Amino acid sequence: MLGPRTHLVPPAGPGLDIPRASSRQQEWIDSARALLDDALVRDLVVEAVSVASPTGQEAELAGVLAARLESLGLEGRYQPIDATQGNATGRLRGIGTGDDLLLYAPIDTLTTGDPAEDLPLVGGPTLRRDMLATASEEDGFVVGLGASNPKGHGAAIVAAVDAVRRAGIPLAGDVVIALCAGGMPTENRPLSGLDRRNSGQGSGAAFFLDRGGWADHAIICKPGWAAHWEEVGLAWFELRVSGTYNYVGSRHRIPYSNPIVASADVVRDLDAWFLDYAARWTDGLVAPQGNIGSIDAGWPHLLSVSPGVCRIRFDLRTNPRMSMMEARREVAAVVADIAARHGLEIEWDMVLSIPGSYTDPDEWIVRSAIASWEDREGRPHEPIVANSGATDANILRAHGIPTARIGMQRAGEGAPLEPDFPRGMNVVELAEVRRLAETLIHSIVLTCTPPTEQN
């Protein structure tokens, strides 16, 4: 095992120069917040939820969102990626003398809403109502696939920029809207019939940026009611545990080594090692975790035969202050240790890698995001620590754009359905969407109003 790290850093503490709105800017903020349209907020969430958008098949929703942006006077455009995938973009123009601000959210859902793909792996014989691309409103909540993550976050962006436009706030820089495909942590979906293997993992964000969608600063809207300035990265690994191809009638007559049975030891040891790994790499805002997501071996129609290999695939989250080679060497060490202790032959490869990323808290976008949170919350900012969720902020930062993340709290008390992971993705409180939109209005005004009006 590798030893404890010595170069970890704490989260940003007090002492940051947090900007404050001038009296004129505060008037603009208040006027735009007063124009936030609760009916529009609801309609935006319901509209987005009601159009299925599994990763790789977001084209229809992107078209709907582009048309909505255009109808609101926000220069809505559909940006095709291929026949089934596309982005929706918009822009509220300033006079061109100040900084541009990119507001970003993905639009694809983690699961698909198709029983053929989602069952039985999500549990139960049927899809729960929140796992379907059908929106329903209940006591101030919207229920449906992706209602909170990511679609409620995209709705907050659109509602905020619409309110700023209708308030007639004089902008020096542009507000750029990007609602992009391919934000979920997936390579492809074999049952979908789609051929592209790079349809997820931030592919839509990269496509948007590579085709001119730049700005001076970016805010990504994803879950977590706080300002974030760093994200874990992720590396995917495949282990291949070797055994002997054999038959149940022969296991007692010839050498027998079932890799499925041997993999049980590998899985247990890996899962225990993840805890040690996380403890050593936890610092700042992150606590990078590991997860075994897939085991593949044998023929389901031929249970009398054991295979010659069992494949184990896992996701290892990475600290933004570690390299992909450090992650690779961590895995090399633990696999060698497991193989030696159990007398196994294990081959392995890193099959995907997206480094974690960090924006200096002294950067304007982080300080202004904290200011916007504090303005809306009325108290000093409290960062959320021990995060292990990766977002497309890694893609934005990799392209050189200083990026902050801010988002909503997951549905809590009073929400439909019992609390669990899918409810956090698929149930959103409309009051939370509005709160995020009010916070974004503050960020827009701080960043994009004329410099002569800034403190």
Secondary structure as GFF3:
##gff-version 3
##sequence-region A 1 455
A	DSSP	alpha_helix	23	34	.	.	.	ID=ss1
A	DSSP	alpha_helix	38	49	.	.	.	ID=ss2
A	DSSP	alpha_helix	59	71	.	.	.	ID=ss3
A	DSSP	beta_strand	77	80	.	.	.	ID=ss4
A	DSSP	beta_strand	86	92	.	.	.	ID=ss5
A	DSSP	beta_strand	101	106	.	.	.	ID=ss6
A	DSSP	alpha_helix	115	118	.	.	.	ID=ss7
A	DSSP	three_ten_helix	129	131	.	.	.	ID=ss8
A	DSSP	beta_strand	136	138	.	.	.	ID=ss9
A	DSSP	beta_strand	141	143	.	.	.	ID=ss10
A	DSSP	pi_helix	147	152	.	.	.	ID=ss11
A	DSSP	alpha_helix	153	167	.	.	.	ID=ss12
A	DSSP	beta_strand	175	180	.	.	.	ID=ss13
A	DSSP	three_ten_helix	190	192	.	.	.	ID=ss14
A	DSSP	alpha_helix	203	210	.	.	.	ID=ss15
A	DSSP	beta_strand	217	221	.	.	.	ID=ss16
A	DSSP	beta_strand	230	231	.	.	.	ID=ss17
A	DSSP	beta_strand	233	242	.	.	.	ID=ss18
A	DSSP	beta_strand	246	247	.	.	.	ID=ss19
A	DSSP	alpha_helix	259	281	.	.	.	ID=ss20
A	DSSP	beta_strand	290	296	.	.	.	ID=ss21
A	DSSP	beta_strand	305	306	.	.	.	ID=ss22
A	DSSP	beta_strand	309	318	.	.	.	ID=ss23
A	DSSP	alpha_helix	324	342	.	.	.	ID=ss24
A	DSSP	beta_strand	346	354	.	.	.	ID=ss25
A	DSSP	beta_strand	357	358	.	.	.	ID=ss26
A	DSSP	alpha_helix	364	377	.	.	.	ID=ss27
A	DSSP	alpha_helix	393	398	.	.	.	ID=ss28
A	DSSP	beta_strand	403	406	.	.	.	ID=ss29
A	DSSP	alpha_helix	421	426	.	.	.	ID=ss30
A	DSSP	beta_strand	427	429	.	.	.	ID=ss31
A	DSSP	alpha_helix	430	448	.	.	.	ID=ss32
A	DSSP	three_ten_helix	451	453	.	.	.	ID=ss33
###
